[in-house]
Structures are given as C-alpha cells and as structure tokens.
C-alpha cells in the first residue's frame, strides 16, 4: 500500500517522526486506491469518475477526523484557540462533502460512526496517533493541527485535479481555502502568535461571504437573495 508522506520541520515525538524526515503514519489519500479505503458505490445519477467518487468518500471522513480531533483537543485544553473555532469550520466542510455524496448517490463512510471511530483502518490509526500526541501538551496539539491541515491541503488538491463537475470543484476549492487559513492559524499559534476569538470569527465570516456566492438554480447566478436557491455545497470555510 502506498504511504501518504508528510514532511514537517522540527516536530518529533516518540514513534511518530515529524522532524527532518517522513511522517510515517500511513493514511491513504485521494486517488490512491488501497484496501483500506472505502469503496464508493456507483453513483445513482451521474458521471463522476471513479477517482472523484473515491476522493469524495475519503475526504468526507478526512474532514470528520479533523473535526473530531479539534473538538477533543478543545475539550482537553479549555476551549483553546484556534481549535474551538476551527472545529465549526470542519463541521461545515464535512457537511458540504455530505451534500455531494447524497447528490451523486455515494455511500457515506461516516454513517453510524461515532466521533473518533472510522471504518478506514488507516484513518483510525492516524486519529489515535495524533490524539495521543495532542495530549502531551498544547504545544504538541498545535503541531497536530499543522500536520492535519498540511495533509488535508495535499489531499484536497489531488481531489480538485480529478474533478470535472463544477459543483465538486467548488467544494474542493472551498476546502482548500479553509485548510490554508487553518494551517496559517495553527502555525501562528505554534510560533506564539495568538488570535482572539473575535479575530477567528471574523476570518470565518469573511470566508462565509466568499463562499456563499454560488451558481443560483433560479433567477441567475449569485447570492441567495436572488429568486433561486444558491448551491448548497458552497458552505463557508
């Protein structure tokens, strides 16, 4: 099975190497078919390629992993920022991918799974490893956030490169924009730069304004104030 490799400087604990070398926790990524990756069922309506169907199924659980990790870390450290705010963004990402799974008739890997539990063994191992690292200290938790967002960015870029449908491309673009902002916030926190809750909420509001402008299904493309419904997949990052 191909290994999903992350390279981050200056981070290392126990058996998880994040310093000066490859991050060796194995986690499948979009476009890497492996036995650990849930197979997407045939779309009920459409024209999705096998690669895009697989990307969406995988990213649905990947966004849930980020949400679950950040919620657990926020609870561990008294609603520490940026975790307590970014967890809400990860929920929106998870929901946006869920809309596409429903639209294209794909099985949801998150169905029936409680927080912190995943049908994909590689994601389960990844969650368990990163959760253990985050419990060492808040400083280590920031490094976990950096690792998760770096990984998400790589996977979402791969998904976007596979996508040919406009709605799928919009969601992957939204996920990418959100993950880049989250990576910046975690990097700042790791470097001792703190942001207030108001700052974080303001960033989320800016992101929401950016992504609400979808292709309208009614009277013209644009904001939901038009006669038609905006694209439900354009949810804030």
C-alpha positions, 0 to 999 in steps of 0.5 A: 500500500502506498504511504501518504508522506508528510514532511514537517520541520522540527516536530518529533515525538516518540514513534511518530517522526515529524522532524527532518524526515517522513511522517510515517503514519500511513493514511491513504489519500485521494486517488490512491486506491488501497484496501483500506479505503472505502469503496464508493458505490456507483453513483445513482445519477451521474458521471463522476469518475471513479477517482472523484467518487473515491476522493469524495468518500475519503475526504468526507471522513478526512474532514470528520477526523479533523473535526473530531480531533479539534473538538477533543483537543478543545475539550482537553485544553479549555476551549483553546484557540484556534481549535474551538473555532476551527472545529465549526469550520470542519463541521461545515466542510464535512457537511458540504462533502455530505451534500455531494455524496447524497447528490451523486448517490455515494455511500457515506463512510461516516454513517453510524460512526461515532466521533473518533471511530472510522471504518478506514483502518488507516484513518483510525490509526492516524486519529489515535496517533495524533490524539495521543500526541495532542495530549502531551501538551498544547504545544504538541496539539498545535503541531497536530493541527499543522500536520492535519491541515498540511495533509488535508491541503495535499489531499484536497488538491489531488481531489480538485485535479480529478474533478470535472463537475463544477459543483465538486470543484467548488467544494474542493476549492472551498476546502482548500481555502479553509485548510490554508487559513487553518494551517496559517492559524495553527502555525501562528499559534505554534510560533506564539502568535495568538488570535482572539476569538473575535479575530477567528470569527471574523476570518470565518465570516469573511470566508462565509461571504466568499463562499456563499456566492454560488451558481443560483438554480433560479433567477441567475447566478449569485447570492441567495437573495436572488429568486433561486436557491444558491448551491448548497455545497458552497458552505463557508470555510 
